[in-house]
Each structure stands twice: as C-alpha cells, then as structure tokens.
Amino acid sequence: MQTTTSMAHCDPKQETEYGIAGILHWQQPSGHQAHCLMRLTLKTGAPVVVLSELISSPDEHPVMPETAPSATAAYSVIRDQIPDPTAITWITHLGPFSTPDTLLTPDIEGFSRIHLQWNGSEFEREEIADHENLPLGDPYPLTLALAPVGAVLQQLGWRNWRDEW
C-alpha cells in the first residue's frame, strides 16, 4: 500500500495547551481525498495521536476501519515533533460528529486503540485484530484530557457538515 504523503497536510494546524490540533487532509490509496480531526497530545508522557472521524469527510473514504493511510499522513505532518513513529499510540474516535446515525445518540463516543506497524516509510495496513475497542467508560480517554470535538472544530474555524444532507 502506498499513501501519497506528499499530498497530506493539516489545515488549519494550531498549537494547543495539550499539543497540536488540526484538520488532517490526505489522499487515500484509491486516489480519493479524505479528512479528519487530528490531535497530538503529550499529556500522557508518550505521544498519542487521536484521529476523529468527521461527518464532513466522504462516507466512502472513512478513517476507520483502515487507519494506516491516515496514520501515515498524520505522521508526515508531525514527524518534526515526534521523530520515532513507533513511539506513537494511535487512537481512532467516533461520535455524534462522525455519522448521521450518531445524531440520535449525541452523548455516545467510541475510542479504539490501533496497533500499527511501521515499515520504515509508512504504516502497514492493519488487520481487524489490530483494533482494540476501548469499552464505554474506559478511563484511558479521560487521561488524554481532550477538549470536545465541537469546541476544537470551532477554534479551528471548521464547519463539520455535508452539503448532501
């Protein structure tokens, strides 16, 4: 799999009290464009990148269940801050900001830890077994001290909506 990391960018990208936040844009291996909210935090001591699926990204090109292309793109944006890609904990994040069906359950958010392998130039495609769903109420997401997605998107000036709704 070859992700076009030269097409990856984070716009806007802002320094925050916990690290970096921005809208990550990348080209999928299929050639289609996708985006998500990317947040890098160092509050836990080791680097953690949270990729939050946004409803404004095309349905046919989600971050999940295949995280490797978005992780490779994210790493190309943060490699100056985190020189060792194997040190990063990757978290994917779904919630009411992700898909229309979650609008009916606005308080439910899901986090998954994704175990990715670095091959020297990119993250390798993961298997379903590499996705560790964190149960509702798991304390780990709280240790990240992430601001709510809506608040971060507002700070970034990003409207999370799709015209075809």
MDTraj code that builds the backbone (N, CA, C; nanometers):
import mdtraj as md
import numpy as np

residues = "MET GLN THR THR THR SER MET ALA HIS CYS ASP PRO LYS GLN GLU THR GLU TYR GLY ILE ALA GLY ILE LEU HIS TRP GLN GLN PRO SER GLY HIS GLN ALA HIS CYS LEU MET ARG LEU THR LEU LYS THR GLY ALA PRO VAL VAL VAL LEU SER GLU LEU ILE SER SER PRO ASP GLU HIS PRO VAL MET PRO GLU THR ALA PRO SER ALA THR ALA ALA TYR SER VAL ILE ARG ASP GLN ILE PRO ASP PRO THR ALA ILE THR TRP ILE THR HIS LEU GLY PRO PHE SER THR PRO ASP THR LEU LEU THR PRO ASP ILE GLU GLY PHE SER ARG ILE HIS LEU GLN TRP ASN GLY SER GLU PHE GLU ARG GLU GLU ILE ALA ASP HIS GLU ASN LEU PRO LEU GLY ASP PRO TYR PRO LEU THR LEU ALA LEU ALA PRO VAL GLY ALA VAL LEU GLN GLN LEU GLY TRP ARG ASN TRP ARG ASP GLU TRP".split()
xyz = np.array([
    [0.0842, -0.1166, 0.0000],
    [0.0000, 0.0000, 0.0000],
    [0.0889, 0.1231, 0.0000],
    [0.0583, 0.2207, -0.0811],
    [0.1365, 0.3425, -0.0880],
    [0.0450, 0.4626, -0.0710],
    [0.0545, 0.5292, 0.0395],
    [-0.0223, 0.6501, 0.0638],
    [0.0576, 0.7669, 0.0095],
    [-0.0089, 0.8591, -0.0536],
    [0.0585, 0.9757, -0.1070],
    [0.0738, 1.0783, 0.0036],
    [0.1834, 1.0663, 0.0807],
    [0.2031, 1.1565, 0.1938],
    [0.2412, 1.2959, 0.1471],
    [0.2910, 1.3102, 0.0238],
    [0.3230, 1.4439, -0.0245],
    [0.1968, 1.5276, -0.0385],
    [0.0811, 1.4627, -0.0478],
    [-0.0468, 1.5330, -0.0573],
    [-0.1061, 1.5604, 0.0808],
    [-0.0465, 1.5055, 0.1852],
    [-0.1012, 1.5214, 0.3200],
    [-0.0670, 1.6595, 0.3744],
    [-0.1649, 1.7186, 0.4401],
    [-0.1405, 1.8445, 0.5082],
    [-0.2448, 1.8614, 0.6190],
    [-0.2126, 1.9488, 0.7091],
    [-0.3009, 1.9763, 0.8213],
    [-0.3352, 2.1243, 0.8144],
    [-0.4612, 2.1544, 0.7814],
    [-0.5007, 2.2923, 0.7588],
    [-0.6399, 2.3157, 0.8143],
    [-0.6578, 2.3996, 0.9106],
    [-0.5510, 2.4686, 0.9809],
    [-0.4844, 2.3762, 1.0825],
    [-0.3689, 2.4169, 1.1282],
    [-0.2939, 2.3416, 1.2297],
    [-0.2588, 2.4400, 1.3398],
    [-0.3004, 2.4074, 1.4629],
    [-0.2767, 2.5000, 1.5731],
    [-0.2096, 2.4302, 1.6899],
    [-0.1216, 2.5047, 1.7534],
    [-0.0650, 2.4599, 1.8803],
    [-0.1738, 2.4793, 1.9854],
    [-0.1877, 2.3833, 2.0736],
    [-0.2874, 2.3934, 2.1802],
    [-0.2187, 2.3693, 2.3137],
    [-0.2943, 2.3792, 2.4209],
    [-0.2363, 2.3565, 2.5536],
    [-0.1929, 2.2120, 2.5726],
    [-0.2460, 2.1203, 2.4923],
    [-0.2106, 1.9789, 2.5071],
    [-0.1246, 1.9265, 2.3933],
    [-0.1018, 2.0044, 2.2889],
    [-0.0215, 1.9572, 2.1765],
    [-0.0573, 2.0285, 2.0484],
    [-0.1012, 1.9523, 1.9486],
    [-0.1348, 2.0062, 1.8171],
    [-0.2737, 1.9570, 1.7793],
    [-0.3502, 2.0433, 1.7162],
    [-0.4807, 2.0052, 1.6621],
    [-0.4926, 2.0632, 1.5222],
    [-0.5614, 1.9908, 1.4357],
    [-0.5850, 2.0418, 1.3009],
    [-0.6683, 1.9459, 1.2198],
    [-0.7106, 1.9931, 1.1057],
    [-0.7838, 1.9088, 1.0124],
    [-0.6806, 1.8462, 0.9193],
    [-0.6666, 1.7154, 0.9313],
    [-0.5719, 1.6393, 0.8500],
    [-0.6385, 1.6034, 0.7183],
    [-0.5735, 1.6384, 0.6091],
    [-0.6203, 1.6046, 0.4743],
    [-0.5188, 1.5085, 0.4134],
    [-0.5671, 1.4048, 0.3465],
    [-0.4763, 1.3110, 0.2814],
    [-0.5459, 1.2459, 0.1632],
    [-0.4641, 1.1835, 0.0819],
    [-0.5154, 1.1100, -0.0334],
    [-0.5127, 0.9616, -0.0002],
    [-0.6287, 0.8978, -0.0130],
    [-0.6384, 0.7538, 0.0099],
    [-0.5635, 0.6792, -0.1004],
    [-0.5236, 0.5551, -0.0762],
    [-0.4584, 0.4756, -0.1813],
    [-0.5432, 0.4674, -0.3085],
    [-0.6753, 0.4783, -0.2944],
    [-0.7650, 0.4765, -0.4111],
    [-0.7565, 0.6055, -0.4912],
    [-0.6914, 0.7086, -0.4353],
    [-0.6805, 0.8374, -0.5030],
    [-0.7802, 0.9402, -0.4532],
    [-0.8767, 0.8994, -0.3715],
    [-0.9774, 0.9910, -0.3186],
    [-0.9229, 1.0705, -0.1997],
    [-0.9753, 1.1910, -0.1842],
    [-0.9371, 1.2769, -0.0725],
    [-1.0221, 1.2455, 0.0500],
    [-0.9642, 1.2561, 0.1679],
    [-1.0355, 1.2361, 0.2934],
    [-0.9794, 1.3348, 0.3956],
    [-1.0504, 1.3515, 0.5062],
    [-1.0017, 1.4368, 0.6145],
    [-1.0611, 1.3915, 0.7471],
    [-0.9941, 1.4316, 0.8548],
    [-1.0406, 1.4035, 0.9904],
    [-0.9784, 1.5069, 1.0833],
    [-1.0277, 1.5106, 1.2058],
    [-0.9647, 1.5934, 1.3077],
    [-0.8491, 1.5145, 1.3668],
    [-0.7301, 1.5717, 1.3630],
    [-0.6118, 1.5079, 1.4205],
    [-0.5690, 1.5882, 1.5426],
    [-0.5438, 1.5157, 1.6525],
    [-0.4911, 1.5810, 1.7718],
    [-0.3734, 1.5002, 1.8236],
    [-0.2638, 1.5687, 1.8430],
    [-0.1439, 1.5091, 1.9031],
    [-0.1354, 1.5610, 2.0452],
    [-0.1234, 1.4701, 2.1397],
    [-0.1069, 1.5114, 2.2783],
    [0.0124, 1.4388, 2.3398],
    [0.0809, 1.5089, 2.4267],
    [0.1936, 1.4525, 2.5009],
    [0.1628, 1.4493, 2.6504],
    [0.0372, 1.4753, 2.6864],
    [-0.0016, 1.4806, 2.8285],
    [0.0196, 1.3484, 2.9006],
    [0.0196, 1.2380, 2.8280],
    [0.0355, 1.1078, 2.8920],
    [0.1824, 1.0684, 2.9037],
    [0.2729, 1.1542, 2.8592],
    [0.4155, 1.1238, 2.8621],
    [0.4632, 1.0733, 2.7269],
    [0.3954, 0.9757, 2.6711],
    [0.4271, 0.9241, 2.5378],
    [0.3312, 0.9902, 2.4385],
    [0.3735, 1.0077, 2.3129],
    [0.2859, 1.0732, 2.2164],
    [0.1630, 0.9889, 2.1827],
    [0.0481, 1.0559, 2.1796],
    [-0.0781, 0.9925, 2.1420],
    [-0.1393, 1.0777, 2.0313],
    [-0.1791, 1.0131, 1.9236],
    [-0.2499, 1.0821, 1.8160],
    [-0.3917, 1.0280, 1.8126],
    [-0.4882, 1.1193, 1.8220],
    [-0.6292, 1.0844, 1.8147],
    [-0.6814, 1.1341, 1.6807],
    [-0.7370, 1.0410, 1.6030],
    [-0.7956, 1.0724, 1.4732],
    [-0.9474, 1.0602, 1.4874],
    [-1.0156, 1.1732, 1.4819],
    [-1.1608, 1.1762, 1.5000],
    [-1.2281, 1.1829, 1.3638],
    [-1.3108, 1.0834, 1.3364],
    [-1.3866, 1.0765, 1.2115],
    [-1.4852, 1.1922, 1.2068],
    [-1.4890, 1.2647, 1.0941],
    [-1.5793, 1.3783, 1.0804],
    [-1.6865, 1.3500, 0.9756],
    [-1.8049, 1.3964, 1.0028],
    [-1.9172, 1.3769, 0.9124],
    [-1.8930, 1.4469, 0.7779],
    [-1.8089, 1.5494, 0.7772],
    [-1.7823, 1.6236, 0.6542],
    [-1.6895, 1.5498, 0.5578],
    [-1.6239, 1.4441, 0.6030],
    [-1.5387, 1.3640, 0.5142],
    [-1.6282, 1.2673, 0.4372],
    [-1.5960, 1.2390, 0.3111],
    [-1.6818, 1.1499, 0.2327],
    [-1.6995, 1.0131, 0.2981],
    [-1.8256, 0.9648, 0.3001],
    [-1.8576, 0.8345, 0.3602],
    [-1.7749, 0.7213, 0.3031],
    [-1.7476, 0.7264, 0.1739],
    [-1.6789, 0.6147, 0.1113],
    [-1.5287, 0.6119, 0.1414],
    [-1.4790, 0.7098, 0.2179],
    [-1.3363, 0.7154, 0.2496],
    [-1.3134, 0.7437, 0.3981],
    [-1.3637, 0.6572, 0.4847],
    [-1.3503, 0.6843, 0.6285],
    [-1.2101, 0.6547, 0.6816],
    [-1.1820, 0.7108, 0.7988],
    [-1.0574, 0.6807, 0.8693],
    [-1.0585, 0.5339, 0.9110],
    [-1.1725, 0.4884, 0.9571],
    [-1.1858, 0.3513, 1.0040],
    [-1.2696, 0.2740, 0.9047],
    [-1.2517, 0.1484, 0.8843],
    [-1.1696, 0.0575, 0.9633],
    [-1.0239, 0.0490, 0.9194],
    [-0.9831, 0.1214, 0.8166],
    [-0.8436, 0.1161, 0.7734],
    [-0.7744, 0.2456, 0.8134],
    [-0.6942, 0.2383, 0.9183],
    [-0.6331, 0.3568, 0.9772],
    [-0.4943, 0.3857, 0.9205],
    [-0.4263, 0.2874, 0.8657],
    [-0.2870, 0.3056, 0.8216],
    [-0.2673, 0.4248, 0.7274],
    [-0.3508, 0.4460, 0.6244],
    [-0.3276, 0.5618, 0.5373],
    [-0.3381, 0.6954, 0.6110],
    [-0.4358, 0.7078, 0.7005],
    [-0.4480, 0.8340, 0.7735],
    [-0.3342, 0.8500, 0.8741],
    [-0.2887, 0.7404, 0.9344],
    [-0.1765, 0.7471, 1.0282],
    [-0.0476, 0.7864, 0.9554],
    [-0.0261, 0.7313, 0.8384],
    [0.0921, 0.7672, 0.7593],
    [0.0874, 0.9155, 0.7241],
    [-0.0293, 0.9635, 0.6848],
    [-0.0448, 1.1056, 0.6526],
    [-0.0213, 1.1911, 0.7769],
    [-0.0798, 1.1503, 0.8895],
    [-0.0620, 1.2260, 1.0140],
    [0.0846, 1.2312, 1.0531],
    [0.1529, 1.1189, 1.0416],
    [0.2944, 1.1186, 1.0797],
    [0.3767, 1.2116, 0.9907],
    [0.3410, 1.2226, 0.8630],
    [0.4156, 1.3127, 0.7746],
    [0.4013, 1.4577, 0.8204],
    [0.2932, 1.4884, 0.8899],
    [0.2682, 1.6245, 0.9387],
    [0.3376, 1.6505, 1.0727],
    [0.3548, 1.5466, 1.1550],
    [0.4096, 1.5662, 1.2907],
    [0.5499, 1.5092, 1.3095],
    [0.6122, 1.4629, 1.2033],
    [0.7425, 1.3959, 1.2186],
    [0.8483, 1.4861, 1.2804],
    [0.8363, 1.6174, 1.2664],
    [0.9340, 1.7070, 1.3299],
    [0.9193, 1.7062, 1.4826],
    [0.7966, 1.6872, 1.5319],
    [0.7730, 1.6839, 1.6760],
    [0.7991, 1.5457, 1.7348],
    [0.7729, 1.4396, 1.6567],
    [0.7860, 1.3021, 1.7047],
    [0.8731, 1.2247, 1.6056],
    [1.0046, 1.2197, 1.6269],
    [1.0921, 1.1558, 1.5292],
    [1.0772, 1.0030, 1.5196],
    [1.0242, 0.9392, 1.6231],
    [1.0115, 0.7932, 1.6225],
    [0.8648, 0.7535, 1.6034],
    [0.8257, 0.7096, 1.4841],
    [0.6854, 0.6749, 1.4601],
    [0.6378, 0.5559, 1.5425],
    [0.7293, 0.4723, 1.5880],
    [0.6894, 0.3546, 1.6661],
    [0.6536, 0.3915, 1.8104],
    [0.6841, 0.5151, 1.8520],
    [0.6535, 0.5596, 1.9885],
    [0.5100, 0.6091, 2.0034],
    [0.4392, 0.6255, 1.8917],
    [0.3052, 0.6857, 1.8934],
    [0.1985, 0.5818, 1.9259],
    [0.1074, 0.6189, 2.0133],
    [-0.0147, 0.5413, 2.0351],
    [-0.1214, 0.6030, 1.9465],
    [-0.1860, 0.5208, 1.8642],
    [-0.2873, 0.5677, 1.7701],
    [-0.4257, 0.5361, 1.8241],
    [-0.5104, 0.6383, 1.8287],
    [-0.6471, 0.6238, 1.8766],
    [-0.7415, 0.6759, 1.7679],
    [-0.8439, 0.5970, 1.7351],
    [-0.9494, 0.6471, 1.6474],
    [-1.0699, 0.6789, 1.7346],
    [-1.1492, 0.7749, 1.6881],
    [-1.2543, 0.8323, 1.7713],
    [-1.3784, 0.8571, 1.6860],
    [-1.4906, 0.8027, 1.7306],
    [-1.6205, 0.8232, 1.6661],
    [-1.7167, 0.8865, 1.7642],
    [-1.8118, 0.9616, 1.7122],
    [-1.9131, 1.0212, 1.7978],
    [-2.0187, 1.0898, 1.7144],
    [-2.0966, 1.1779, 1.7759],
    [-2.2044, 1.2454, 1.7038],
    [-2.1530, 1.3359, 1.5918],
    [-2.0276, 1.3670, 1.5919],
    [-1.9625, 1.4478, 1.4889],
    [-1.9189, 1.3631, 1.3697],
    [-1.9440, 1.2310, 1.3743],
    [-1.8910, 1.1384, 1.2744],
    [-1.9911, 1.0943, 1.1680],
    [-2.1079, 1.0515, 1.2087],
    [-2.2049, 0.9974, 1.1134],
    [-2.3456, 1.0405, 1.1522],
    [-2.4363, 1.0449, 1.0540],
    [-2.5732, 1.0883, 1.0848],
    [-2.6412, 1.0009, 1.1892],
    [-2.6147, 0.8706, 1.1922],
    [-2.6848, 0.7849, 1.2875],
    [-2.6468, 0.8157, 1.4315],
    [-2.5302, 0.8756, 1.4559],
    [-2.4931, 0.9093, 1.5936],
    [-2.5617, 1.0361, 1.6414],
    [-2.6299, 1.1062, 1.5515],
    [-2.7035, 1.2246, 1.5949],
    [-2.8180, 1.1865, 1.6884],
    [-2.8626, 1.0612, 1.6805],
    [-2.9700, 1.0139, 1.7678],
    [-2.9190, 0.9802, 1.9076],
    [-2.7895, 0.9580, 1.9199],
    [-2.7272, 0.9274, 2.0490],
    [-2.6108, 1.0236, 2.0707],
    [-2.6402, 1.1502, 2.0973],
    [-2.5363, 1.2529, 2.0986],
    [-2.4314, 1.2400, 2.2076],
    [-2.4559, 1.1607, 2.3104],
    [-2.3588, 1.1507, 2.4186],
    [-2.2656, 1.0308, 2.4052],
    [-2.2860, 0.9486, 2.3039],
    [-2.2067, 0.8264, 2.2890],
    [-2.0862, 0.8543, 2.2002],
    [-1.9684, 0.8251, 2.2527],
    [-1.8447, 0.8345, 2.1752],
    [-1.7710, 0.7027, 2.1897],
    [-1.7002, 0.6643, 2.0851],
    [-1.6234, 0.5414, 2.0883],
    [-1.4774, 0.5669, 2.0559],
    [-1.3908, 0.4997, 2.1284],
    [-1.2463, 0.5104, 2.1071],
    [-1.1907, 0.3715, 2.0811],
    [-1.0953, 0.3637, 1.9906],
    [-1.0242, 0.2381, 1.9638],
    [-0.8748, 0.2662, 1.9599],
    [-0.7977, 0.1784, 2.0210],
    [-0.6518, 0.1845, 2.0116],
    [-0.6150, 0.0981, 1.8915],
    [-0.5365, 0.1534, 1.8004],
    [-0.4992, 0.0813, 1.6788],
    [-0.3503, 0.0491, 1.6868],
    [-0.3187, -0.0779, 1.6756],
    [-0.1801, -0.1239, 1.6823],
    [-0.1257, -0.1318, 1.5398],
    [-0.0442, -0.0321, 1.5041],
    [0.0096, -0.0209, 1.3690],
    [0.1581, -0.0550, 1.3661],
    [0.2017, -0.1108, 1.2557],
    [0.3429, -0.1432, 1.2352],
    [0.4031, -0.0463, 1.1341],
    [0.5213, 0.0050, 1.1642],
    [0.5942, 0.0974, 1.0770],
    [0.6947, 0.0171, 0.9973],
    [0.6972, 0.0317, 0.8655],
    [0.7900, -0.0452, 0.7828],
    [0.9113, 0.0359, 0.7369],
    [0.9300, 0.1523, 0.7936],
    [1.0435, 0.2370, 0.7571],
    [1.0036, 0.3558, 0.6725],
    [0.8879, 0.3467, 0.6051],
    [0.8417, 0.4593, 0.5246],
    [0.6935, 0.4902, 0.5430],
    [0.6171, 0.3932, 0.5935],
    [0.4746, 0.4140, 0.6150],
    [0.4211, 0.3098, 0.7126],
    [0.3003, 0.3329, 0.7609],
    [0.2355, 0.2336, 0.8460],
    [0.1713, 0.1289, 0.7568],
    [0.1868, 0.0039, 0.7971],
    [0.1338, -0.1062, 0.7176],
    [-0.0142, -0.1256, 0.7458],
    [-0.0831, -0.1717, 0.6452],
    [-0.2269, -0.1972, 0.6580],
    [-0.2515, -0.2902, 0.7768],
    [-0.3465, -0.2505, 0.8593],
    [-0.3745, -0.3286, 0.9788],
    [-0.4848, -0.4307, 0.9521],
    [-0.4921, -0.5255, 1.0421],
    [-0.5980, -0.6270, 1.0388],
    [-0.7021, -0.5896, 1.1441],
    [-0.8178, -0.6504, 1.1365],
    [-0.9225, -0.6250, 1.2358],
    [-0.8705, -0.6515, 1.3768],
    [-0.7856, -0.7522, 1.3924],
    [-0.7314, -0.7864, 1.5244],
    [-0.6438, -0.6748, 1.5811],
    [-0.5981, -0.5818, 1.4974],
    [-0.5148, -0.4706, 1.5429],
    [-0.5975, -0.3583, 1.6050],
    [-0.7311, -0.3679, 1.5964],
    [-0.8215, -0.2674, 1.6523],
    [-0.8666, -0.3135, 1.7905],
    [-0.8336, -0.2357, 1.8911],
    [-0.8726, -0.2666, 2.0292],
    [-0.9781, -0.1648, 2.0722],
    [-1.1036, -0.2038, 2.0654],
    [-1.2109, -0.1133, 2.1077],
    [-1.2025, -0.0919, 2.2575],
    [-1.2007, 0.0338, 2.2971],
    [-1.1991, 0.0656, 2.4391],
    [-1.3443, 0.0696, 2.4863],
    [-1.3790, -0.0057, 2.5893],
    [-1.5186, -0.0109, 2.6340],
    [-1.5675, 0.1256, 2.6812],
    [-1.6991, 0.1475, 2.6679],
    [-1.7582, 0.2707, 2.7200],
    [-1.7205, 0.2836, 2.8672],
    [-1.6810, 0.4020, 2.9052],
    [-1.6417, 0.4241, 3.0439],
    [-1.4965, 0.3921, 3.0733],
    [-1.4201, 0.3454, 2.9715],
    [-1.2782, 0.3173, 2.9928],
    [-1.2095, 0.4474, 3.0354],
    [-1.1262, 0.4448, 3.1384],
    [-1.0650, 0.5680, 3.1880],
    [-0.9554, 0.6248, 3.0956],
    [-0.9015, 0.5452, 3.0038],
    [-0.7894, 0.5930, 2.9220],
    [-0.8213, 0.7212, 2.8445],
    [-0.9347, 0.7296, 2.7724],
    [-0.9611, 0.8550, 2.7008],
    [-0.9625, 0.9778, 2.7910],
    [-1.0039, 0.9611, 2.9165],
    [-1.0054, 1.0746, 3.0090],
    [-0.8644, 1.1236, 3.0399],
    [-0.7667, 1.0327, 3.0414],
    [-0.6289, 1.0744, 3.0707],
    [-0.5723, 1.1637, 2.9606],
    [-0.6304, 1.1586, 2.8417],
    [-0.5831, 1.2418, 2.7308],
    [-0.6250, 1.3872, 2.7472],
    [-0.7283, 1.4113, 2.8278],
    [-0.7781, 1.5460, 2.8561],
    [-0.8054, 1.6245, 2.7277],
    [-0.8716, 1.5603, 2.6329],
    [-0.9023, 1.6252, 2.5060],
    [-1.0242, 1.7154, 2.5199],
    [-1.0179, 1.8303, 2.4574],
    [-1.1345, 1.9175, 2.4520],
    [-1.2394, 1.8512, 2.3633],
    [-1.3671, 1.8802, 2.3833],
    [-1.4702, 1.8230, 2.2968],
    [-1.4459, 1.8580, 2.1497],
    [-1.4789, 1.7642, 2.0628],
    [-1.4550, 1.7826, 1.9188],
    [-1.5179, 1.9119, 1.8682],
    [-1.6436, 1.9374, 1.9068],
    [-1.7118, 2.0586, 1.8604],
    [-1.6366, 2.1854, 1.8964],
    [-1.5827, 2.1904, 2.0175],
    [-1.5077, 2.3086, 2.0613],
    [-1.3790, 2.3253, 1.9810],
    [-1.3108, 2.2148, 1.9546],
    [-1.1863, 2.2213, 1.8771],
    [-1.2157, 2.2646, 1.7340],
    [-1.3197, 2.2069, 1.6746],
    [-1.3561, 2.2444, 1.5374],
    [-1.3912, 2.3923, 1.5291],
    [-1.4607, 2.4428, 1.6299],
    [-1.4956, 2.5847, 1.6316],
    [-1.3695, 2.6709, 1.6403],
    [-1.2734, 2.6317, 1.7253],
    [-1.1469, 2.7060, 1.7356],
    [-1.0722, 2.7057, 1.6030],
    [-1.0825, 2.5940, 1.5309],
    [-1.0129, 2.5824, 1.4023],
    [-1.0887, 2.6515, 1.2891],
    [-1.2133, 2.6920, 1.3167],
    [-1.2938, 2.7549, 1.2131],
    [-1.3458, 2.6552, 1.1109],
    [-1.3662, 2.5309, 1.1540],
    [-1.4076, 2.4238, 1.0631],
    [-1.5558, 2.3944, 1.0807],
    [-1.6299, 2.3940, 0.9721],
    [-1.7717, 2.3592, 0.9752],
    [-1.7847, 2.2129, 0.9393],
    [-1.8265, 2.1313, 1.0326],
    [-1.8354, 1.9858, 1.0153],
    [-1.9733, 1.9485, 0.9622],
    [-1.9934, 1.9638, 0.8340],
    [-2.1249, 1.9389, 0.7754],
    [-2.1079, 1.8886, 0.6340],
    [-2.2074, 1.8204, 0.5820],
    [-2.2037, 1.7749, 0.4418],
    [-2.3204, 1.8374, 0.3677],
    [-2.2944, 1.8910, 0.2489],
    [-2.3973, 1.9592, 0.1701],
    [-2.5105, 1.8668, 0.1288],
    [-2.4840, 1.7363, 0.1111],
    [-2.5883, 1.6457, 0.0623],
    [-2.6873, 1.6050, 0.1688],
    [-2.6749, 1.6548, 0.2894],
    [-2.7716, 1.6212, 0.3951],
    [-2.9063, 1.6778, 0.3612],
])
top = md.Topology()
chain = top.add_chain()
for i, resn in enumerate(residues, 1):
    res = top.add_residue(resn, chain, resSeq=i)
    for name in ("N", "CA", "C"):
        top.add_atom(name, md.element.get_by_symbol(name[0]), res)
traj = md.Trajectory(xyz[None], top)
